């Protein structure tokens, strides 16, 4: 039976760095997509918090 050797600790990036990068890239893509699709933070403020000009009123 051939036993695999573990890679050296100095080879490549640590696992936590890879996971951090993947999560960061996913958020960097998903947040702008959600905002452009109309699911941004302004959706939860209600009409009272939005200036009148932003909703088509007369300020």
C-alpha positions in Angstrom: 0.0 0.0 0.0 1.4 3.4 -1.0 1.0 6.1 1.6 0.5 9.6 0.4 2.8 12.2 2.0 1.2 15.4 3.3 2.3 18.5 1.4 4.7 20.7 3.2 3.2 23.5 5.3 5.0 26.1 3.2 3.4 25.0 -0.1 0.6 27.2 -1.3 -1.8 29.3 0.7 -3.3 28.1 4.0 -6.8 26.7 3.8 -8.3 29.5 5.8 -7.0 32.0 3.3 -8.6 30.2 0.4 -11.9 30.0 2.2 -11.7 33.7 3.1 -11.0 34.6 -0.5 -13.9 32.4 -1.8 -16.4 33.9 0.6 -15.1 37.5 -0.1 -15.4 37.0 -3.9 -18.9 35.5 -3.5 -20.0 38.5 -1.5 -18.3 40.9 -4.0 -20.5 39.4 -6.7 -23.7 38.8 -4.9 -24.1 42.2 -3.2 -24.0 44.2 -6.4 -26.3 41.8 -8.1 -28.8 42.0 -5.2 -28.6 45.8 -5.2 -29.1 46.0 -9.0 -32.0 43.6 -8.8 -33.8 45.9 -6.3 -33.0 44.1 -3.1 -30.7 46.8 -1.6 -30.8 48.3 1.8 -33.1 51.1 0.7 -35.9 48.6 0.3 -36.1 48.2 4.1 -36.1 51.9 5.0 -39.7 52.6 4.1 -41.1 55.6 2.2 -40.7 58.0 5.2 -36.9 57.7 5.1 -36.6 58.2 1.4 -36.5 61.9 0.1 -39.5 62.9 -1.9 -37.5 63.5 -5.0 -36.2 59.9 -4.9 -39.8 58.5 -5.1 -41.1 61.0 -7.6 -42.7 63.5 -5.2 -42.0 67.2 -4.9 -39.4 67.0 -2.1 
